[in-house]
Amino acid sequence: MKYTLRIKKNRVFKYIFRKGNYSKGNYIVVHSCKTKLADEPDAKNFFAVCVSKKNGNSVDRNKLKRLAREVYKEEEISLKRGLNVVVMYKKDTSAKEVNYHLVKEDIKNCFKDLDLYE
């Protein structure tokens, strides 16, 4: 991910959930807000994927995370800069029922709803 860093701090997650907007898809929920440094010319995006233990065992959860990261990596060139983005899978989503194309369509629709594209 060329223009993106990972979100690691719990306080950043709380800030995004409290201050940001969200959009729901069939399998995911995308939360987003602007970063505090969004006005700088070389602003970076921050990205994270959250998957609950209710989504399956560790192999299934990691597969879901890989799918979301790959979709984001393809879409990050056309996104605005200076954003915090968190992708959360819904609790009833399993790795066996989704594939790459379903996740991609879902994430792209949520990004359009949140007006994250340039």
Secondary structure, DSSP 8 states (H G I E B T S, - for coil): --SEEE---HHHHHHHHHHSEEEE-SSEEEEEEE-TTTTSTT--EEEEEE--GGG-SHHHHHHHHHHHHHHHHHHGGGB-SSEEEEEEE-TT--TTT--HHHHHHHHHHHHHHTT-B-
